[in-house]
């Protein structure tokens, strides 16, 4: 049979749970815990709600950007860019006459 914790140990666990909100998580989240309003991973990295929202926003934005790039690549598989180098004086003379230059 499993040994029960001592009354002092139970009091410390209850204090951590109720006062400090130190809550261990279970299942797939085993090793993670809540410490106050912060989620803490097994290595000790702390995730505030703001940081988690920012990470979720970044992941969503990256997914949308990648989808848009892929969709546009299907529409225009190759895009040609033409560069024309023209002497400015010749261009002005052609468009505005001799008085422009």
N, C-alpha and C positions, 0 to 999 in steps of 0.2 A: 504494500500500500504506500501511497505517496505521503511523504512527511509534510505536515502542515507548517507554514511559516510561524515564527514566534509572534506574539502580540506586538512586540516592538517593530518587527519587520512589516507586519500588516499595517500598523499605524503609519510607518514611513511611506509605504506604497499608497495608502489612501491620501496622505498629505500631498505627495507628488502628483497624484491624479486630480485631486480637487483644487488644491491651492495653486500649484505650479503648472497644471495641465500637461504634465509629462505622461503621455499616453503611448505605450508601445503599440505598433500595428502588427497585423497578422496576415497569414496567407501569402499572396504575391508580394505584399509590402513588408514581409518579415525583415526585421533589422532596422526599418525606418521607424520614426517616432514623431509625435507632436510634442513640441516644447513651447508652451505659451501659444502664440499665434504663428509659430514658425514650424515648417516641416523640415525634419533633419534626416539626411540619408545615413547609411551605415558608416560612411567615412567621415561624417561630421559636417558636411556641407549643409548650410542653412538656406532654406528657400522661403522668402517672405511671400505673402499673397501678391504683392505688386510684381515681384520678380517672376513668379509663376505666370501671371497675366501677360507680362512682357514676353516671356518665352513662348507662350501659346500664340500670341499675336505674331511674333516673328516667324514661327513655323507656318502659320496660316498664310501670311504674306508671301513667304518663300514658295509655298505650294502654288498659290495663285499666279505668282510671277513665272514659275517654271511651266505651268499649264499654258499661260498666255504665249510664252516664247515658243513652246512646242506647237501650239495652234497656228501661230504666225509663220513658223517655218514650213508648215504644210501648205499654207496659202501661197507663199512666195519662196520657193526653194532656193532661187538664186537672185540676188539683187545686184544689178550693175550700177556702178558709179562712174560717171564720165567727168573727167577734169579737163577743162579747156583753159589754156594759158594764153592770154591776150595782152598785148602791149596797151597800157592805159591811154597813151596819146593817140594811138590808132583807133581805139574804141570811142574815145571822146570825139575825134574828128568825124568818124562814121556816123555817130548819133547826133552830134550837136553842131557839126561844121567847124570851120577854122576859128570862129570867134570864141569857142569854149576853151581853147588851149592856150 
